[in-house]
């Protein structure tokens, strides 16, 4: 019997009723801080060009409009069969790099299956990833991406949930290179789930985040991005997932574009201590 991972932050980070959740997601797309319009999904069989996204993972009230900017572009690009979601590990539970290999993730919008075949392909390319469900049990940063994807595609896609506790540079690079090898024959994208600077005055947060994001959009420089995070004491939580995605995208000769950047103060009105949210696109 397949493992069932029930939604953990429904009713906290997003609505726990299906219809209320759909309305909440619509509001994110229509927000003045987001795309300001609803997405149209391209279900044709034309080749897709998007290889990855950076997407925030706070409560939808705060980061949903920024996240919607990435999902809006994804909708127009077509339907990926599998979506690899890289997240930081906020709980400290589980293995250093934890892949949930098989099973179902449940949200108020239905069930999403894990792509076990692709999971096994990924596992065959590296020895740093462990099969582990514990890391995923109470981790929100993959879960909050799923309702947006279900809003676009229903349940016509599968996922690979990969939770990263070991955020050292070499681990991130190996994950990026492993995904490059493993995803070659698949219609897949990679989402790096991360918020940016945490709980600093708005001008300071924006300055730091701009430095980090510029290393991505300028020339997809994984090393400069990682070093900027460390030397500038930037408290982006998913810096290893982003580093892995930069590596993957550069291997595919993709280019990066910053779609949207806002902070929690733009919602709350309190700019004395903000969290930054970025949405970025990686496209062939």
C-alpha positions, 0 to 999 in steps of 0.5 A: 500500500502506498504511503499517504502524506497528508497536508500538514499546513492546510488551514494555516498557510492556505485554506483547508476547504477546496473551494475556498482554496481555489478562490484564494489562489485566484486572488493571488493571481489577480493581486496587484502584487502578482500577475494581475490576471488568471492563467491559461494553461497550454495543454498542447503538445508543443515542446516546453521551454521552462526548466525551473522556477524559484518559488516562495513558500510562506503563507499565501497571504504573504507570498502567494502573489509572488508565487503566482507570477511563476505559476502564471508563466508555467501555465503558458509553457505547457504540462510537465509530466513530473515536477521535482520540488527541492526544499530546505529542511526547516524541522531538522528531522530525517536524513541529510538529503531526503527523497520520498520515493513512492506514495501520494501527497494529499491536499484539499484539491486532491491526491498527487502521486510520486513518480517512483520510476524517476525517483529510482533513476535519480537514486541510481545516479548518486549516493548522497540521497536517501529514501526517507519519509520522516523529513517530509512529514512536517515540512511545509516548503514542498507542500505549499507549492502543490495547490498552485500546481493542482489549480493549473493542472488538476492531478495530471502530473507527478512529483519528486519531493526532495528535502535538503538538510545538508546545505553545503555547496558540494551537496547542492552542486551534486544534486544539480548535476544528478538531476541533469543526468536523471531528467534527460529523457523526462518531461520535467521541471525543477522548482526550488522552494525558498524565501529570501531574507528573513526578519530584517528592515526592508532596505537592508533585506532588499539590498541583500536579496538583490545582490543574491538574485543578480548573481542568478540573472546575470550569468547563472553563477552557482558559486557566486550565488552561494558565496554571496549568501554566505559572505553577506549573511543572507538568511534565504532558507533554501539556498542549497535548493536554489544552488542546485537549480542554478547548476541544473539550469546552466547545464541545460544552457538556460537563462534566468529571469526575475519575475517578481520580488516583494516582501511581507511588509507590502502586505502587512504594512510593517517594514521594520522586519520583513521577509523577502519573496522572489519568483524567478524563471529558468528557460531554454 
